[in-house]
């Protein structure tokens, strides 16, 4: 069972539907016991980092996510959910994240040339940087759908794929059993569904 | 590199797609779910659903259908038509829409764009403007292009973007239905005025019109059309291959 964390941030309808469409059993929840019994944890999110981090904390979900990830349970953060996995974000101030992946989230404006539109909205190609179980069913150069103004930086060790938008921006990260996608797999057609399928089939570090 | 987007627009009335022909392998052309799946399988980069229903019952039917579509296809969905309040945003977003397009609603209530952007984020709010030349000036029209608001279009669109609209759909009334190509002059003016994505709408008659659009105006992010896709005059896979061979970045 996949526990999709419900902490009042963003719209979970499409992500839930996409998991159901690949035959996954999914529960949208903020209940600690349900999260503990789940085989996989999905951390979605759209919106502002500070507000999301605060909600996770206020609901006591930050500790349980860290505990479960620490125990080796596969965790996938999507979009803002990915950004929350990092040490900190510089979106409107400096805010602490979950610290599960080292690096920080900063404005893409720092990296890309002037004249490019921000946010990056649209389909862009993945450039694989490392082998990953997440990429089991997709190939280098496949297109996925992005909507973001911030990106993870100073995290070279964790980058498994990036994407070119005037400069190379972090597209997907992994540190052991913890994964993150900056793009929206639930809006990336067949490629996105194949990433989700690879995640729910992934059994954790060294397992299966 | 980010790709240019090709977006079919579906007009829905009382839960059915208003016009179209039968494609091979598509049994019910007026079923929004079947048509959405067909377009998604063909490589459409995004879909726009436009609700032209007048009644409340029809609106409910539309949101039910939208939920079905969002359960079936997994590409970005934009919804427009009858969006007048933040509650309307809520209604369609809960059914799986990713972006909401406002037109007359923003003209009637100038705070709508700001309120919605604050609540759901700029990426969620699309300003759709119907624009027509009147005595050489671009003017915004309301009520499906029937009523001249008297507002100058470029400053209106710029104001909407300042208030939080994350994308602009520009429908040129002058070229709409004429099928002689997009309104490049009007699009150029809008692209130079805002720094958010601009989607061209109105005037596409053949595949070459899209090539001309993206080659002449590299700042345009997407091309939107309805009838040429629905009536089979342009097949999306052919269009995307042609654009790609002309050097336009495409998701193939």
Interface residues (C-beta under 8 A of the other chain):
Chain A: X11 X13 X14 X17 X18 X20 X21 X46 X47 X117 X118 X119 X120 X121 X122 X123 X124 X125 X143 X145 X146 X147 X164 X165 X186 X187 X188 X189 X192 X193
Chain B: X1 X2 X3 X5 X40 X45 X67 X70 X71 X72 X74 X75 X76 X93 X94 X95 X96 X98 X121 X122 X123 X166 X167 X195 X196 X197 X221 X222 X251
